[in-house]
Amino acid sequence: MTDASKNVGFIGIGKMGLPMSILIAKAGYATTAFDQSAARLAEAREHGVSAAASSAEAVRNKSVVITSLPDDRALRAVLLGADGLISAMTPKSVLLETSTVSVEASAEVDAAARAHGIGYLRAPVSGNASIVHTGALTCFVSGPNDAFEDMKPLFASFTRAQTYLGPREEARYAKLAVNLMIAVSAGMMAESIALARKGGIAWQDILKVLDDSAVASPMVKYKTAPLRTRDFHSTFSCKQMAKDLDLVLGAGHAVGVPLQLAAQVREIYGSLVAQGDGDTDFIATVKHLERLSDLGEPEL
């Protein structure tokens, strides 16, 4: 990577973006961030990240711009249009977009980037806010392969592994496919645990059974740990999972793939949001099944 490529603009320093930007700065990149939150910008400054007064200032004369945004609406608002950041970016720079957004919105960004001579890498990250500060995120990448090769040292500063998948929107499909598996797994765990409890198995015992069985995937073990103490503090909320499942279903409809499990699990998350659990962790599917099964709080 050239010295010029060490100048990075970072847009959106929320739960994921803030620790990512800090890791990038610690790796020796001159990182300038912008966010609507003054408190986040102040925290970023404490860790060696420069704060810009505007998003346009953050991307000006930067060879790499990274975005971490909540949804399609934010992506379009920040990047597209006459006042969008793509038009303010330096030609031949690289846009590295890490959010979970729709294929359609991403394709709009691609068209705008091409029109302005900008290399666009779709690089949605996989992981959550509880591990991002460790650099243990992974990411799926698609876009120009030469840009990906150039950006490998930068990726390595905030992710432990990167999988290059192709020149277009492949990374978007990969992220949605993984999140679909996570959502359905949470639904399966909830039903399994409720059934076991109805059969007289104690709370800690069924969690141990899942941990020690053939189904003990990293996903299962990742969630049995907080369930032991009934910790539903959000690493990724029910609202966020509902939003991602909407993206999954939209992608499936667009390409003619029937996603029946995705549709059913989306309704579970809709129920959780309606019942006031929107901001709790997505494993609150367990609570949903307890209510449906007339199960009270277990003894821990």
Phi, psi and omega in degrees: 000136180284166177300323180298326180287354177279356179264112188239133170259138183231123182246119178097089182247068175272213183303323180266314186295323182298305179296329176296315180295324179294317178298319180296317178296320180295335179279000175103007178272136175285102191251127178241126186243155170222141176207158177290340183269117177295327180295319178293320178297321178296319179294321179299318180300324180297341183247021173090009177262129177285147180254129177266153179281343179207164178294323179298321178295323182295329184261350185297127177061025177263138179278341178224134174236129179247136177238143175224098191236155190283331187195181181301317183300314179294320180301311181295317183297321184281320191259331191255168177087178183299327180260008181288158186290335178301320180290341179266350182283157180285130175306144182073005172280177183238132173259122181245105190254120191254003188279167171262104184224173183286157175299320183296312180297321180296321179294326176295319177296320179301315180298317179293320180296316179300319182296334181255010177069034182248135176281124186249114176254118171280123185218058179300134182269151178242128187140189182215181187294342181282342182240350188301325183293343181274350184080014185269005175297155167244166176213155175252136187231136169217158186133198182299125183295325180294323177294320177299315180299320180293328185271359183306316178298324178293314176305319183294343180285338182226002174225152180270340180207146179225134178244115177276130190241345180154183189272349188240240187261019184303322182295326178295316178296321180298315181296318179294322179296318179294315181294329174298315178299320180295315181297314180294323178298320178295322177294318179295317179300318181298315180293319180298315182293319179296317179298315180298317180295320177297333178274006175093008181275133181292156184306305182294329182291318180291326176295322177293321177302313180297319180296326186261003186262181179292344180268007186284070177284167173305324178297314180297312182293329177298327183260336176293332181299304177292332179294334180303328179248014181057043180268107180254020175299135192284123162264331175204118194278165175299321177299317180294321179293322177299318179298316181293324178292329173298319177296318179301311182295321177298318179295319178297316178299320184295327184251005175079033176253118178286121184245073187292319178295320179300318180296319181293317181291327176300322179291328174298314180291327174298320177295318179298317178297316181296331181271007176094009181257019184300328183264001177277168183296152184296345176282003173297356168309329177299315179295322180300313180292327176298319179294315180295330185263005181057045177253130177275189177295132179283161170282131181269000000 
